[in-house]
Amino acid sequence: PCINKLIYVLKYFLRQRQLNDAYSGGVSSFLLFNLCYAYLNYHIKSTLNHLEENNHDFCYGKLLLGFFEFYGFKFRFDKISISVRNGVYFY
């Protein structure tokens, strides 16, 4: 349920910077959904693995900053790919 609000904020963020049109080199809605879906699955798995929280804390500010941190600093675009077929896989 939190993916909708995360996508709305990111779409607005991209539109402000004129990066929302895939034809001109921006991020399409389909790509943005896949990025959010992969990040949320990563966030849930890392939260469960570290046992920091018993419940899923879907604070939208934390999710937004975590999204930017994940794709800005942690994700290696030159070495890692994402597959959303039958779940989310990073390879």
C-alpha positions as CSV (number, residue, x, y, z in Angstrom):
1,P,0.0,0.0,0.0
2,C,2.9,2.4,0.5
3,I,4.2,2.0,-3.0
4,N,1.5,4.3,-4.4
5,K,2.5,7.3,-2.3
6,L,6.2,6.7,-2.9
7,I,5.6,6.7,-6.6
8,Y,3.4,9.8,-6.5
9,V,6.2,11.7,-4.7
10,L,8.9,10.5,-7.0
11,K,6.8,11.3,-10.1
12,Y,6.3,14.8,-8.8
13,F,10.1,15.1,-8.0
14,L,10.9,13.9,-11.6
15,R,8.4,16.2,-13.2
16,Q,9.8,19.3,-11.4
17,R,13.2,18.5,-12.9
18,Q,11.7,17.5,-16.3
19,L,13.0,14.0,-16.0
20,N,9.6,12.2,-16.3
21,D,9.6,11.7,-20.1
22,A,11.2,8.5,-21.3
23,Y,11.4,9.8,-24.9
24,S,13.8,12.5,-23.8
25,G,15.9,10.3,-21.6
26,G,13.9,10.4,-18.4
27,V,12.3,7.8,-16.2
28,S,9.0,6.3,-17.4
29,S,6.2,5.3,-15.0
30,F,6.9,1.6,-15.7
31,L,10.6,1.9,-14.8
32,L,9.7,4.0,-11.7
33,F,7.3,1.3,-10.5
34,N,9.9,-1.4,-11.0
35,L,12.5,0.6,-9.1
36,C,10.2,1.2,-6.2
37,Y,9.0,-2.4,-6.2
38,A,12.6,-3.7,-6.1
39,Y,13.6,-1.1,-3.4
40,L,10.7,-2.0,-1.2
41,N,11.4,-5.7,-1.4
42,Y,15.1,-5.0,-0.6
43,H,14.0,-2.8,2.4
44,I,11.6,-5.4,3.8
45,K,14.2,-8.1,3.5
46,S,17.0,-6.0,5.1
47,T,14.6,-5.0,7.9
48,L,13.7,-8.6,8.6
49,N,17.4,-9.8,8.4
50,H,18.6,-7.2,10.8
51,L,15.7,-7.6,13.2
52,E,15.7,-3.9,13.9
53,E,11.9,-3.7,13.9
54,N,9.3,-6.3,14.6
55,N,6.8,-4.6,12.4
56,H,7.4,-2.9,9.0
57,D,7.8,0.7,9.7
58,F,6.5,2.4,6.6
59,C,7.4,6.0,7.4
60,Y,7.2,7.6,4.1
61,G,10.0,10.0,4.8
62,K,12.4,7.1,5.6
63,L,11.3,5.3,2.5
64,L,11.9,8.2,0.3
65,L,15.4,9.0,1.8
66,G,16.2,5.2,1.7
67,F,15.2,5.1,-2.0
68,F,17.5,7.9,-2.8
69,E,20.3,6.5,-0.7
70,F,19.9,3.0,-2.2
71,Y,19.9,4.1,-5.8
72,G,22.3,7.0,-5.3
73,F,25.0,5.3,-3.2
74,K,24.6,1.6,-2.6
75,F,23.4,0.3,-6.0
76,R,26.2,-0.4,-8.5
77,F,24.6,0.2,-11.9
78,D,27.7,-1.1,-13.7
79,K,27.7,-4.5,-11.9
80,I,24.2,-5.2,-10.6
81,S,20.9,-5.8,-12.5
82,I,17.4,-6.1,-11.3
83,S,14.8,-8.7,-12.3
84,V,11.2,-8.4,-11.1
85,R,10.1,-11.7,-12.7
86,N,8.8,-14.1,-10.1
87,G,9.9,-11.9,-7.2
88,V,12.8,-9.5,-7.1
89,Y,16.3,-10.7,-7.8
90,F,19.5,-8.7,-7.9
91,Y,22.2,-10.3,-10.0
